[in-house]
Amino acid sequence: MTQLNKLASVGISLLTLNLVVLAVGALETSAQSSPVTTFSDVPSNYWAQPFIQGLAARNIVVGYPDGTFRPEQPINRDEFAAIIRKAFDQPPIRQIESGAVYKDVPANHWAVRPIEEAYQQGFMTGYPGGYFRPNQPVSKVEAIVALNKGLNLTPDTSAAIVPPVAQRGFPQKALKRRIFMPLGFTPLMQPLLISKAPAIAANTVTPATTDQQAVTLQRPASFIITNTYADANKIPKYAIGDVATATKKNIVVNYPNSEVLNPTKPASRGEITALVYQTLVAKNKIEPLAENLPANQYIVRTPINDQNIQ
């Protein structure tokens, strides 16, 4: 009887030990899977810190194994596609042909799925000849145009219109004629499919709109651009409508001067994070920054009430 008691006692002890080990393991797994929101090179007073922390908490952006985020490092096209994939869940508007791939994106490329989805959802396309150039930096204006196209934010129709071009990026067997734009045009904004339906949502005047706001809403995109940015003349014509729309929706974030866009300069990881964060705010997917945060001063503002243009 004593022997049985000893065996029972040993069994209970082993069971208790196993439960403790399982509990500790579960806690460690939970801790390892928790998103990292602080980085050694992003101090609390860094201008984009709230944007970076906000997206990092949702696993939309991540840092490097050494614990850094490298906010000043230019972001490449494959990295941008990966952020888009995590930030937005858009239905596909076009399909990739069976077996069709970009020539410079091999099947084992780390971002092959994000790149394909960015294409299918209308955010990004490639260069002539079936190239994507995944390691090429993304400019500020390219990122703005890509987000506007992929999310259908209704670009201003009063801006300069680029003639429609043949879809490209992935091989398209049905095309009889291929039209290539100069390489100076951004690959993120092509192909542009000019809708036959009048895009009037952005200019809708509601009863709550004041006279001054109504005038601003009805003004052309070029007016908004020239009266907002000191370097408006550097914005490519094809992007004027998209930049104007993003500006009215408080999506654009410019550091250190909110009036300077630097449209064609390669965008940094910090800048793209801020842009994506504000796009999520405009889509009501994330809370706006707290009003008392210094980062708010870099968000480009217009007299337009956001509720009247959504």
C-alpha positions as semicolon CSV with decimal commas, in nm:
position;residue;x (nm);y (nm);z (nm)
1;M;0,000;0,000;0,000
2;T;0,290;0,227;0,088
3;Q;0,452;0,150;-0,247
4;L;0,132;0,245;-0,428
5;N;0,117;0,574;-0,241
6;K;0,473;0,650;-0,341
7;L;0,401;0,573;-0,705
8;A;0,089;0,790;-0,697
9;S;0,286;1,073;-0,539
10;V;0,556;1,048;-0,805
11;G;0,292;1,046;-1,078
12;I;0,127;1,358;-0,943
13;S;0,462;1,534;-0,917
14;L;0,549;1,449;-1,278
15;L;0,208;1,568;-1,395
16;T;0,250;1,896;-1,208
17;L;0,598;1,942;-1,355
18;N;0,467;1,881;-1,707
19;L;0,193;2,137;-1,659
20;V;0,444;2,393;-1,536
21;V;0,672;2,328;-1,836
22;L;0,379;2,361;-2,076
23;A;0,268;2,687;-1,914
24;V;0,618;2,835;-1,933
25;G;0,651;2,723;-2,293
26;A;0,321;2,886;-2,381
27;L;0,431;3,211;-2,220
28;E;0,762;3,205;-2,407
29;T;0,586;3,136;-2,737
30;S;0,346;3,422;-2,674
31;A;0,632;3,654;-2,590
32;Q;0,822;3,553;-2,905
33;S;0,518;3,610;-3,128
34;S;0,435;3,949;-2,980
35;P;0,520;4,229;-3,223
36;V;0,827;4,441;-3,155
37;T;0,723;4,806;-3,130
38;T;1,044;4,970;-3,010
39;F;1,368;4,991;-3,203
40;S;1,714;5,101;-3,097
41;D;1,739;5,360;-3,376
42;V;1,388;5,505;-3,333
43;P;1,396;5,717;-3,016
44;S;1,077;5,859;-2,867
45;N;1,154;6,203;-3,015
46;Y;1,205;6,076;-3,369
47;W;0,954;6,249;-3,596
48;A;0,798;5,926;-3,734
49;Q;0,808;5,728;-3,409
50;P;0,427;5,726;-3,353
51;F;0,366;5,605;-3,710
52;I;0,632;5,335;-3,684
53;Q;0,511;5,217;-3,344
54;G;0,149;5,212;-3,459
55;L;0,216;4,993;-3,762
56;A;0,472;4,777;-3,584
57;A;0,212;4,694;-3,319
58;R;-0,003;4,550;-3,600
59;N;0,287;4,364;-3,765
60;I;0,249;4,578;-4,077
61;V;0,611;4,690;-4,055
62;V;0,894;4,504;-3,883
63;G;1,251;4,574;-3,790
64;Y;1,578;4,394;-3,854
65;P;1,731;4,108;-3,653
66;D;1,973;4,348;-3,486
67;G;1,684;4,538;-3,327
68;T;1,695;4,836;-3,562
69;F;1,429;4,976;-3,793
70;R;1,655;5,188;-4,017
71;P;1,392;5,461;-4,069
72;E;1,617;5,671;-4,294
73;Q;1,693;5,385;-4,531
74;P;1,525;5,409;-4,875
75;I;1,253;5,151;-4,928
76;N;1,258;4,924;-5,232
77;R;0,968;4,809;-5,446
78;D;0,962;4,458;-5,302
79;E;0,956;4,596;-4,946
80;F;0,676;4,835;-5,037
81;A;0,474;4,548;-5,184
82;A;0,520;4,353;-4,861
83;I;0,391;4,645;-4,651
84;I;0,091;4,687;-4,881
85;R;0,008;4,319;-4,843
86;K;0,002;4,345;-4,464
87;A;-0,175;4,681;-4,445
88;F;-0,460;4,637;-4,692
89;D;-0,693;4,352;-4,779
90;Q;-0,820;4,447;-5,121
91;P;-1,008;4,217;-5,361
92;P;-0,817;4,140;-5,682
93;I;-0,913;4,342;-5,988
94;R;-0,701;4,142;-6,235
95;Q;-0,554;3,796;-6,250
96;I;-0,209;3,664;-6,324
97;E;-0,194;3,426;-6,619
98;S;-0,104;3,069;-6,528
99;G;0,273;3,040;-6,507
100;A;0,330;3,412;-6,571
101;V;0,600;3,571;-6,356
102;Y;0,824;3,876;-6,363
103;K;1,155;3,790;-6,521
104;D;1,353;3,940;-6,234
105;V;1,138;3,794;-5,953
106;P;1,230;3,425;-5,920
107;A;0,994;3,177;-5,758
108;N;1,211;3,168;-5,446
109;H;1,222;3,546;-5,400
110;W;1,118;3,638;-5,046
111;A;0,850;3,883;-5,169
112;V;0,711;3,688;-5,464
113;R;0,361;3,660;-5,313
114;P;0,338;4,025;-5,200
115;I;0,453;4,138;-5,545
116;E;0,195;3,920;-5,721
117;E;-0,083;4,038;-5,489
118;A;0,018;4,404;-5,529
119;Y;-0,023;4,352;-5,903
120;Q;-0,354;4,168;-5,880
121;Q;-0,504;4,426;-5,643
122;G;-0,408;4,716;-5,868
123;F;-0,141;4,876;-5,650
124;M;0,165;4,807;-5,861
125;T;0,272;4,689;-6,206
126;G;0,604;4,636;-6,379
127;Y;0,829;4,781;-6,643
128;P;0,820;4,701;-7,015
129;G;0,942;4,355;-7,102
130;G;0,803;4,186;-6,792
131;Y;1,042;4,329;-6,534
132;F;0,947;4,441;-6,183
133;R;1,282;4,573;-6,056
134;P;1,221;4,463;-5,696
135;N;1,536;4,628;-5,562
136;Q;1,461;4,969;-5,709
137;P;1,378;5,245;-5,454
138;V;1,024;5,384;-5,442
139;S;0,974;5,758;-5,464
140;K;0,723;5,950;-5,254
141;V;0,496;6,026;-5,549
142;E;0,510;5,666;-5,674
143;A;0,393;5,544;-5,334
144;I;0,108;5,797;-5,325
145;V;-0,010;5,702;-5,674
146;A;0,009;5,330;-5,594
147;L;-0,199;5,366;-5,277
148;N;-0,458;5,580;-5,454
149;K;-0,494;5,337;-5,743
150;G;-0,505;5,025;-5,530
151;L;-0,756;5,169;-5,285
152;N;-0,962;5,351;-5,548
153;L;-0,949;5,682;-5,365
154;T;-1,105;5,861;-5,663
155;P;-0,832;6,074;-5,818
156;D;-0,931;6,423;-5,924
157;T;-1,059;6,416;-6,283
158;S;-0,969;6,783;-6,326
159;A;-0,599;6,698;-6,322
160;A;-0,396;6,622;-6,631
161;I;-0,498;6,283;-6,769
162;V;-0,248;6,033;-6,902
163;P;-0,374;5,842;-7,209
164;P;-0,465;5,482;-7,134
165;V;-0,188;5,234;-7,200
166;A;-0,184;4,861;-7,254
167;Q;-0,166;4,662;-6,936
168;R;0,171;4,514;-6,871
169;G;0,388;4,373;-6,599
170;F;0,277;4,012;-6,649
171;P;0,251;3,869;-7,001
172;Q;-0,086;3,944;-7,156
173;K;-0,165;3,710;-7,446
174;A;-0,479;3,892;-7,547
175;L;-0,299;4,217;-7,628
176;K;-0,260;4,289;-7,997
177;R;-0,057;4,604;-7,954
178;R;0,178;4,705;-7,676
179;I;0,225;5,071;-7,599
180;F;0,517;5,169;-7,381
181;M;0,546;5,493;-7,190
182;P;0,888;5,654;-7,144
183;L;1,092;5,503;-6,862
184;G;1,064;5,833;-6,680
185;F;0,705;5,747;-6,597
186;T;0,664;5,561;-6,273
187;P;0,590;5,190;-6,292
188;L;0,365;5,217;-5,991
189;M;0,105;5,424;-6,171
190;Q;0,075;5,213;-6,484
191;P;-0,139;5,088;-6,636
192;L;-0,394;5,364;-6,589
193;L;-0,743;5,261;-6,690
194;I;-0,949;5,575;-6,739
195;S;-1,295;5,504;-6,608
196;K;-1,594;5,600;-6,818
197;A;-1,798;5,678;-6,510
198;P;-1,759;6,037;-6,387
199;A;-1,551;6,046;-6,069
200;I;-1,756;6,293;-5,868
201;A;-1,737;6,147;-5,520
202;A;-1,439;6,360;-5,425
203;N;-1,621;6,678;-5,527
204;T;-1,956;6,605;-5,369
205;V;-2,092;6,901;-5,178
206;T;-2,304;6,807;-4,880
207;P;-2,544;7,033;-4,688
208;A;-2,283;7,054;-4,411
209;T;-2,021;7,195;-4,647
210;T;-1,947;7,563;-4,595
211;D;-1,926;7,803;-4,887
212;Q;-1,550;7,827;-4,853
213;Q;-1,512;7,449;-4,840
214;A;-1,741;7,406;-5,139
215;V;-1,522;7,639;-5,344
216;T;-1,213;7,443;-5,241
217;L;-1,378;7,111;-5,326
218;Q;-1,470;7,231;-5,674
219;R;-1,131;7,377;-5,755
220;P;-0,905;7,173;-5,986
221;A;-0,637;6,947;-5,847
222;S;-0,368;7,175;-5,986
223;F;-0,498;7,459;-5,767
224;I;-0,476;7,244;-5,454
225;I;-0,126;7,132;-5,546
226;T;0,015;7,476;-5,624
227;N;-0,136;7,626;-5,310
228;T;-0,011;7,349;-5,082
229;Y;0,340;7,255;-5,192
230;A;0,638;7,482;-5,244
231;D;0,783;7,230;-5,488
232;A;0,458;7,171;-5,679
233;N;0,643;7,212;-6,011
234;K;0,838;6,892;-5,938
235;I;0,525;6,676;-5,919
236;P;0,480;6,478;-6,244
237;K;0,165;6,576;-6,432
238;Y;0,026;6,224;-6,430
239;A;0,032;6,225;-6,048
240;I;-0,135;6,562;-5,983
241;G;-0,482;6,414;-5,931
242;D;-0,357;6,141;-5,700
243;V;-0,147;6,379;-5,491
244;A;-0,438;6,623;-5,465
245;T;-0,671;6,346;-5,347
246;A;-0,417;6,222;-5,091
247;T;-0,364;6,579;-4,974
248;K;-0,735;6,641;-4,920
249;K;-0,762;6,319;-4,721
250;N;-0,468;6,413;-4,495
251;I;-0,268;6,116;-4,618
252;V;0,051;6,304;-4,711
253;V;0,314;6,347;-4,440
254;N;0,617;6,568;-4,509
255;Y;0,919;6,601;-4,282
256;P;1,076;6,838;-4,190
257;N;0,863;7,088;-4,383
258;S;0,499;7,000;-4,450
259;E;0,499;7,226;-4,755
260;V;0,781;7,040;-4,929
261;L;0,683;6,707;-5,084
262;N;1,012;6,600;-5,248
263;P;0,800;6,391;-5,487
264;T;1,072;6,216;-5,689
265;K;1,319;6,158;-5,406
266;P;1,348;5,795;-5,286
267;A;1,117;5,757;-4,988
268;S;1,259;5,635;-4,661
269;R;1,116;5,356;-4,446
270;G;0,998;5,618;-4,199
271;E;0,823;5,822;-4,469
272;I;0,646;5,521;-4,616
273;T;0,535;5,411;-4,271
274;A;0,383;5,754;-4,207
275;L;0,212;5,752;-4,548
276;V;0,063;5,405;-4,498
277;Y;-0,049;5,494;-4,144
278;Q;-0,236;5,802;-4,266
279;T;-0,390;5,603;-4,550
280;L;-0,528;5,359;-4,294
281;V;-0,664;5,655;-4,098
282;A;-0,837;5,783;-4,412
283;K;-0,990;5,436;-4,460
284;N;-1,107;5,429;-4,095
285;K;-0,889;5,125;-4,029
286;I;-0,677;5,281;-3,755
287;E;-0,711;5,562;-3,501
288;P;-0,558;5,903;-3,586
289;L;-0,255;6,012;-3,391
290;A;-0,324;6,183;-3,060
291;E;-0,358;6,557;-3,113
292;N;-0,081;6,640;-2,868
293;L;0,186;6,444;-3,057
294;P;0,449;6,656;-3,240
295;A;0,423;6,428;-3,545
296;N;0,087;6,589;-3,629
297;Q;0,262;6,903;-3,754
298;Y;0,402;6,709;-4,049
299;I;0,065;6,585;-4,173
300;V;-0,038;6,805;-4,465
301;R;-0,369;6,977;-4,391
302;T;-0,621;7,150;-4,615
303;P;-0,934;7,355;-4,531
304;I;-1,148;7,064;-4,648
305;N;-1,343;6,860;-4,397
306;D;-1,244;6,497;-4,448
307;Q;-1,602;6,378;-4,396
308;N;-1,716;6,577;-4,696
309;I;-1,479;6,406;-4,937
310;Q;-1,502;6,044;-4,833
